[in-house]
Each structure stands twice: as structure tokens, then as C-alpha cells.
Amino acid sequence: MALGLGLVVSVSLLQVLWILPLAYSQSSMTSNVTTRHSEEYCAMYDICGKRTDGKVLNCPYGSPSLKPSDLLSSKIQSLCPTITGNVCCTEAQFDALRTSVQQAIPLLVGCPACLRNFLNLFCELTCSPNQSLFINVTSVAKVNNNMTVGGIDYYVNDAFGEGLYDSCKDVKFGTMNSRAMEFIGAGAQNFTEWFTFIGRQAPPNAPGSPYAIRFRSSATETSEMKPMNVSTYSCGDNSLGCSCGDCPSSTVCSNTVSPVSPKGGSCAVRIGSIQAKCIDLGLAILYIVLVSVFFGWGLFHRTRKQSPASRTKPLWNNVMEDADIHSVNREKNENSPMQVLENPPQIRNGVQLSVVQGYMSKFYRGYGKWVARNPIIVLGSSLVIVLLLCLGLIRFKVETRPEKLWVGPGSKAAEEKQFFDSHLAPFYRIEQLVIATIPDTKHGKSPSIVTEENIKLLFEIQKKVDGIKANYSGSVISLDDICIKPLDQDCATQSVIQYFKLDPENYDNYGGVDHLNYCFEHYSSADKCMSAYKAPLDPSTALGGFSGKNYSEASAFLVTYPVNNAINREGNETERAVAWEKAFIQLAKDEFSVEEELKRESTADAITILISYLVMFAYISLTLGDSPRLSSFYISSKVLLGLSGVVLVMLSVLGSVGFFSAIGVKSTLIIMEVIPFLVLAVGVDNMCILVHAVKRQPLDLPLEGRISNALMEVGPSITLASLSEVLAFAVGGFIPMPACRVFSMFAALAVLLDFLLQVTAFVALIVFDFRRTEDKRVDCFPCMQLSSYDSDKGIEQRKPGLLARYMKEIHAPILSIWAVKIAVICTFVAFALASIALCTRIQPGLEQKIVLPQDSYLQGYFNNISEYLRIGPPLYFVVKNYNYSSESRDTNQLCSISQCDSDSLLNQIARASLIPESSYIAKPAASWLDDFLVWISPEAFGCCRKFTNATYCPPDDQPPCCSSGDSSCSLGGVCKDCTTCFRHSDLRNGRPSTTQFKEKLPWFLNALPSSDCAKGGHGAYTSSVEFKGYESGIIEASSFRTYHTPLNKQSDYVNSMRAARELSSRVSDSLKIEIFPYSVFYMFFEQYLDIWRTALMSLSIAIGAVFLVCLVITCSLWSSAIILLVLTMIVVDLMGVMAILHIQLNAVSVVNLVMSVGISVEFCVHMTHAFSVSTGDRDQRTKEALATMGASVFSGITLTKLVGVIVLCFSRTEVFVVYYFQMYLALVLLGFLHGLVFLPVVLSMFGPPSRCVLKEQQQDRPSVPPQQ
């Protein structure tokens, strides 16, 4: 669900243009109406009329300045301290001035220097005794038979203009997360633009000046006029100091350390014109050193090998107990080099096994005989046990909630979300429409969407959305029932048609597209541009596809409907919203929501997965059978055995799921999709190895003896590989990420059950199948017996297979060539080191688009959001246990207005917003605390007011002071006796006492914002403060809202979260206040902060567990170390392939990497074991191991997985193509290359000593040849 658009729920803010009660121009222009320009002389005096919209108009008559009464003088001094003595304004004019500027005061009072400069501009214009020196009335108008001012020139010195602008340009308007200049100056970039905006003439009933004010910087010498040049105050002035948030250029602030450290560049070294990363250069040097050492060793070894003394080899002649030695003597054909060396009748080859392997061999020898004698008991009992486990499927449930899949119970982000939801308010849900124009086929540029036709289309869409009626528990739900209403009246819909109050009749009345273009520039100041919910609408939240502030070039409408959420997703409020969502999405597209699309993804590739299993089954059936011969295929084939093996794999998966379902562990979609494939891939290996081992036995042995010898031969290696795989997956149970942990638990048990079924039920099935073959019964139809079938099985089964001959006669001899060995070692080591360097380029994350079906409508939605979004997700800084008592310093450590600490929380957030490229913070924070302190200040005389009975009195433009139907409000009526809540003497250094804070905070949070007081907290801060227990002087939870910059990539989400946490941690440590950042996406991206640590820890434990199992079972540190090396190289190389294919590191890829350890064991253990029990020198033992196990590894492991993986490339869901097809294919190929190319070369050069010993013949039976 898109989180890019934040909700502007702040205030109703009318134009903050405090243009003084001058004149309304209707008559013809007359130049230089003011004839005298001198000190103590007025250019305008008194009021001579009113406009139709109620704005008062001054008289254009010049007159000497007059001495005011003591009361008027004190009033003027309170607002305009620079004006003393005579004045050029009456009491009525001053009252009008006071009423006008009160709209601006709440915006600027947090920065006294800016407010004082701003007031001086208008105080001098209205009441200065030297008014005529810098004011020239240039035109007059006749209103009600009275002459009034029609236009003026206002001469202002450039130094004053620059000082005024510099002191105000960075002042924040926290409620709207923006600068006050956006509202009082339309975002002016210099004082000239600001003055132009102020002097613009406004039509009736519109905010702005009633006539044109032309600001000039210099006057002609003959005019006797002088520009107004009252001294300006710098925002860094200590006497009228502003906060660092309002004045970043202040000396105090500039000396403060930046709150966010810039991104550190990676270490790089320049060699001539080539710039290389330090890690790349280091690995290149390491490779050169390793290759040099290797070549040196190789040269020494070859020289030493050619020496006659080095050719002497000791002869092992140890004799061990039968528990530790078992016969693996094999008959050698005429091509076997071992048969030529020695094979006298009284001597046979024995294998010196470890204690564990000895016991395992002895067990499998006896167990094989027992299974061959009692296959029905073994098969029946094993099936009964696994079917009992499957009964747990009755309680089977699938977990689809993202927060339960990717967020651990001890997650910091989950705890913070729970705190935020329970103490403040759950983050709202978002429904969003993206409507974009189609790019031009010639130029590829999208045309503007801001046209009359498209606006009317948007009105039609809005009408349909308003008409959506959803059914929930018998009640009808509409948007109005679930939407967020900041001021409890209208929905906070974010759409450009809000500039028409969502009313299509206003389209023509307001001026159509021209009105839109006007509102794009004046959205924060023009009353007609206010939204229906009484707040300004930033066009960047409703438009997309534009550059800078060229809103008219936008190519997309972004329509957002924020709706209410609930703490518990099962709650009534959320269910009502979900019911409406489905109807809303049905209207927009005949699909369902993101969560519904994720559910559809689980079934979108069911056919693909099924085909994959069928292909693997077909291949298994072929590879288990003998060499295909048309005359005997229906007897020698193993289709029924292969099908039975696949059924056993499915039963092991169902048994695992059933067991965990019985104990209350929910399954996941990834388990249902991946584990069957994984267990089938692992189980097939054991099936092939077992069947091939039985087929290698001499046919003169009874079936009982063949089964016993086969299990004795391959049982230990199968056990070793399976236990390694089980442990590799079991370590995933320590991963804190629930999806990975649950997957690992399910997979470990499934692999264990599969292994147990392979050595029990499948061995019993092998017995049945070989009995069927001996009885000449047809495969798949064992009831049919052919008496005419004549199998030449004696010859057929002794003949080595094609793969076995290739491995022995071609593959092994090529690998025994010294130059080939050198090339193999150098190539594989080079790729491993290159993969280490590439690993640093893997990015964490999981793109949302990748987990959806490729035909999902959400694919286009996410593309559009990434392209058109111009604002990021909301970010909240949550403060715990804020002590607002007068004895505590917490208030000044948090706020960002005058007298607040320079390193306060809000000041540091404001500084961080100045470097968004590293902080990912787009705007200063909206601060309820700043606005509350301004709201209660005596300067904001229109805000915090009280009746004579000490109850709350609203601003004059709100009921009951002013009727909602009145176009203008008088100063009389029920609120005429209201006074400000506090005088300056009531506050201590501008801060309320504990009692005052406690009493007035509820007033502030319930106060509606309006043009007379834009700082009302209702709507903007309703859910920003927790009232529970606040009477004790401690506010347990409060939040300050800002926004992240647009986050288009997964790395942006991760880095923004990391930057916010670093900032809050630093501020918390310095202020000794508990603060944490919160955004709705943090809970899902927290995993990526430590994903590398999780991945490396899981892989280390998995590889370490495999190493320990190998060490315990083989008792050979040498063999275990080689297996460890190859496993590590396979995993490292797989991560290198991930970097090449731009596969991100996430829960899915971590699971795949852990799984790769388990699967890679298959490629290593069997070859290493076969090498250990072979005779001869290392080259001969390598050749024998390849001939014995190479074919099984290639056909039973490599090809089986390969044919199943290839089918996945046809998946319609990209997550299967990327994370299963690409990664599995890379794993299979890397496992094959390392297991059948690199490992044999390493064994031939550095392999452990042979376990074969010479022992006197104690049995009459000949040995078993290692043929496929």
C-alpha cells in the first residue's frame, strides 16, 4: 500500500495579508495626489469609507500629524514601539491595523526579530508621523460620495527590505510542516518578490490589498521624499533571538554540530585513471599472493615428486575389529588399475572407519537385512506414523499478515508501533487513485493533465467514489463514514478539485483552469483555494510528473482518501474500512487490494509449480530405471517406484506442516510453495543413490544381501548429508525474522521426516520393486506377469552406465592433468574472491512489484507512484514522559521558538531538513508545543482568550463571536469583553507555569483554527498528545510530525529509517529525554537494518553445524575442512551471482542462502566419502570416486534439480523467476561445478589419506563392484 502521500490536517488558514485599511480604487488614476512631503505630515488620515466586502478605506487627504490620547498612545506603543509622539492614524485606523496583523502574528511570534520587522513595515505605513516622506497617494476613488485612497507608492529602503526578508525567510509554520513565507509571501525568494505579492490588488471578497501598492526603493531628489528606513533586527540578535529552526544562519546555530552526519564515501584508491575500491584492490593483491604461493608449491611438489626418494609410500596394514571395519571389496574389471596392483585371493580391501561410521555401517548391515525380510511391517509402520502427524492439518492456518511474517516479537519497531498506536492514534489507512496521461509516441513526453476535460473527468470520478456503498454486517458504509475529518466536518480528500471545494458548480464560478493555476501559486493564502475541509492543499500532494514548481505541467492526478484505522486489525473500525476498500477497488479495477493481490500471487503459479513437480517425477522415473530398451522397458522401468518416492516426499512435507499446525504454529505462503520443491529435490538424491547402490551389487547375491550391502555402502553418507541438511535448516530457528524462522523449522522437520521415510518406507518399496522385476511383473501394473520376458539382467546390470563411463574415462582423466588442476584452482579461487568483492554491492530490500503477478494492476500503480510522487511518508518523532512542569527544562529542550535551546529536538530536526540527501527529512516538524506556546502568548491576542467568567473564548471569526453565515464579523457582540488569557507578567520568561500549562493545553487542542488564529490545535494536533495522566505534570506520549523525502527505492526506505534512528538516538543521549522516530513502514523495513548480520550469522551457524556433523561422523578434520571450504565457496559464489543479477538481500534470499548450505552438502559429502574409502594414490582415488559417485551426483542431484528449476522460469510472478529460478539455477550449477570439478581437483591434490587397509580374507563372498 502506498505510503508516499501524507495527510495535511492542519488548519484553516485564510490569506495572511494584513493590508491596512487603505482605499478601494474605482475612479480614474491621478498622479501625486499627495502634494506635501515633509516631517510630521500625513499622506492619509482617518477612514472615509468601506468596500463592499467590509474593508475600511482611508481618506486621501494630507494633514499634519496629531498628538494621540494617552490610551491610544499606549495601544500604539504596545504594537508599534518605534512610533512615539504625534501619529498619522486615528483609533479606528489602529484597531483595523491590529485586526489585520493579528492573522500574521501567530505565524511569526516564534521569531521576535521577524515579527518586529514585519510589524514595523505596517506600523510605519499606518501611523508614522512622517508618513508623507515615504508614502505618495497616486490615485483616488469615489465611494459613497467620499474620496478614498485608490493607490500609493511606498518608498522602502533596500536595506530594510533585505533585513526584513532575511529575518523571516526561514521562520517555520509548524502546523503545515513548511515555512511561514509560503503563507505570508507565496514562497517569495527575495524581498522584491515578497513586496510584489503584498502590493497586489485583490478583487472584492478576496484576500489581499484593496488597491495596488507599488513598493519603491528610491525617490527623486526633487520629490522631497525619503525611503522608510527603520532599523531592522537580525534573527540572530540576542535581544530578539529566534530559534535555530527559524534562523539557521544564527551564530549560535552555525556553531552547532550538524545533527546528521553526511554519508561516508566508500574507501577508494586511484591508480592512474582507474579508481578502484579498497576491498577490490585488496582482494586482487590477495589473489596474486595466493596464486604465487600456489604456483611455488606446485613447482616444489612436482620437483619433489620426480625424485626417487619421494616415491616410497608406507603400507597400511592395520587390523581392526569388525565393528570398525567392513568389507567394501569390489570386483575389478580388466580396466581397473586397482585390480592390476594387488588383489590376491587371501587379501581383500577393507575400510578403516571412524567409530561413529563403524557403528552406522554395522547398524545398516543388520537393518538392511531386516527390512528386506519384513518390508510390509516397515512400510506400514512408517506410513502410520507420518499419517498420524498429518492429522495436525486439521488445525492448519496460513499467516498472511505482513507484521506477523517479517517482524519478530522482540522487534524495536514493533514495540514502537504498539506504543504509538495505543498512546496516540493508529496511522490512517490510504486509498489512492493515480490518473496519468499517456506519453506522446513521438517524443515520449506525457502531455499536461491540467485541462478542462480532465478536471471534469475528475469530478465524475469523485462523484462515483462518493456514491460507493459497501455492506458491512448489514449496515451501509460510505466514504463519509470512514474518512478522516480534521475539523469533524469534511473528509480530508487530497485532490486538485479541492480548489473548487469538491463542488463541480464552482468550476465555472471560480474561473476553471485559470483558477487552478492561480491556486497552484497561492494555495496557502487565497481563501478561494482553501479545501472543503478548511485547510490549504499543497499541489505537490495532488499532482505528479512535474519538475520544480511547474505544477501546470503535471502529467498525473494523485487522489488520496485517508480513512480511519484501528489498533486491532480485527476491530470494527478497520473491518468497515476494508469493506469499503474492496468496493472502491472494484470500482477502479476489477481486482482486490494489495493483500488480496499477495494472496492471488500464491495461486498464480500453482500450475507452474505443479508442472515442475511432474517434470521432476518423470525424470526420476527414467533415472531410477535401467538403460531403456524397448523390449524390456515395461519391466525394468521404475515409474511406480518413482511415483511412490514422490508420494513419500509429499507425506514428509504434510507431516511437518501437520506437526507444527498441531502445536499452533501457522504456515506461510513461502512454506507451501518452496518446501515441497526443496524436500523433493533433496529426497530425489537419496532415492537415486539408494537405487543405484542396490543395482551395483552382484546379482548372485540374494536380494536380502544386496539391500544390506547397499545400505552399508551408502547409508553413512546419506545419514551424514541428511543430518547436515537438517542442522543447516534448524539453525534458521534462531533467526528473529518470523518468516525465516518458521520456514527453517518446517524445512528442518520435513527434511528429517523425508530422510527417515527414505531409509524405511522407500527401502521397503525398493524391495517390492526388485521382487516385481524378478517375478517379471509389469511396472505400474504389478498384477500382470509376463512369462515370455527374458531379461539379460546378469550382463545388463554389470555393465557400467553411460555417465559412469564418462566420469571414469573422460571426466576424471581430464581433471588429472596437472595444467587443468592449476587452471581449475586459479579460476575457482578468482571467482570466489571476486564474489566477496561483489557481495558489498548487494542491496537490502524486497521490491513490492516483484511479489505481485506480472499482470496485476498494482504493477502499474507502483510504477506510477515511483514516477509521480513528490512527497515522502509522514515521520513522527515521539517523545516519552515529557515533563512540562516549570521546574523542568524539557520544554526548552524540545521547542524551537524564541528562548528554546539551540540544540533542542525541533531545532535539530529543522537543521536535518536542510540536508535531505543524507537525513531523508524533507521539512521542519509540525510542533504542537511551539504552536501551543505561541497560542498562549500575549502577542497572539486573537488566540488564547477568555470570557469574564474565565471560560474559553474563541477568535472573533468563530461562533459564538461570529455567526457562521456572516461574511464579515464585527468586534462587538458576545465576545467584545474577551481578554487574552495571560499578560506578559503572568508568564515566566514567556513560559507557562505547571498549572497554566495543565489548564490551557486542552483549550488549545480543542481550539479550531481560523483566519484570526491559525494556531488552533484541533485537527492538526488532536492525536499528537496523550492526555492520560497528564495532570501529574508528565505527558507520557506526544509526537512531532514531519515528512521523509520521496522514497523511490528499497535502499531509500532502509537508509531513511537508519538516519532517523541515528538522529533520535543522538538527540535522546544529549537531552536525556527518551525519543524515537516512527513511520508506518519502519516495522517492515527494520529487518533490513540488520539483514547482513542476520544472513552472515545464519550462514556461519549453518556451515559450522555441517562442519561439526562431518567431524563427529567421519572423525576426520582433514575431510571436514575440505567440505567446509567447498561449502563456503559455493555460498560466497552464490552471493556474487546475486550481486551480478541485482538480487536484493531479504528474508527470501536469506532463506535461499541457508537452504543452499543444506543442498550443497549433497554435492560434497558423497564425493568426499567415496574418495575416503577408495584405494590407490590421490589421482586413482579421485577417478574411482568419480566413477562410483560422480554419476549419481550428476544424475540424481544435478539433473534432478535442474529439470525442476528450469520450469520455474515460466512463472508469471517475478519473485519466482528471481528468487527461485535464478537463485536455484545458480545454486545447482555452482554445486555441480564445485562438487564435480573443483572438489575432485582439491581431493586429488590435498585430499585426506585413504581409509582403505589390507586385511586377510575372512569371508567367502566376493566384494561389490562400484558400478552404476
Salt bridges, closest charged atoms under 4 A:
ASP53 OD2 - ARG51 NH2 2.44
GLU91 OE2 - LYS75 NZ 3.00
ASP153 OD1 - ARG214 NE 2.87
ASP153 OD2 - ARG216 NE 3.74
ASP166 OD1 - LYS169 NZ 3.92
GLU182 OE2 - LYS549 NZ 3.62
ASP246 OD1 - LYS172 NZ 3.31
ASP280 OD2 - ARG841 NH2 2.91
ASP322 OD2 - ARG365 NH1 3.61
GLU331 OE1 - ARG798 NH1 3.76
GLU399 OE2 - ARG401 NE 3.09
GLU399 OE1 - LYS666 NZ 3.71
GLU403 OE2 - ARG569 NH1 3.72
GLU416 OE1 - ARG1061 NH2 3.76
ASP421 OD2 - LYS417 NZ 2.61
GLU452 OE2 - LYS456 NZ 3.02
ASP480 OD1 - LYS485 NZ 3.25
ASP488 OD2 - HIS1018 NE2 2.75
ASP538 OD2 - LYS923 NZ 3.79
GLU581 OE2 - ARG429 NE 2.56
GLU591 OE1 - ARG600 NE 3.84
GLU595 OE1 - ARG569 NH2 3.06
GLU596 OE2 - LYS582 NZ 3.92
GLU597 OE1 - ARG600 NH2 3.31
ASP626 OD1 - LYS695 NZ 3.30
ASP685 OD2 - LYS1201 NZ 2.71
GLU704 OE2 - ARG373 NH2 2.59
GLU713 OE2 - ARG696 NH2 2.83
ASP769 OD2 - LYS638 NZ 2.62
ASP769 OD1 - ARG772 NH2 3.14
GLU774 OE2 - ARG706 NH2 2.66
GLU796 OE1 - ARG629 NH1 3.64
ASP855 OD1 - ARG600 NH2 3.36
ASP855 OD2 - ARG1212 NH1 3.27
ASP901 OD2 - ARG889 NH2 2.58
ASP931 OD1 - LYS1015 NZ 2.73
GLU939 OE2 - HIS984 NE2 3.44
ASP956 OD1 - ARG945 NH2 2.79
ASP977 OD2 - LYS976 NZ 3.40
ASP986 OD1 - ARG983 NH2 3.99
GLU999 OE2 - LYS1000 NZ 2.81
GLU1074 OE2 - LYS880 NZ 3.34
GLU1086 OE2 - ARG1061 NH2 3.12
ASP1133 OD2 - HIS1234 NE2 3.01
GLU1162 OE1 - HIS1166 NE2 3.33
ASP1179 OD1 - LYS821 NZ 2.77
GLU1184 OE2 - LYS332 NZ 3.61
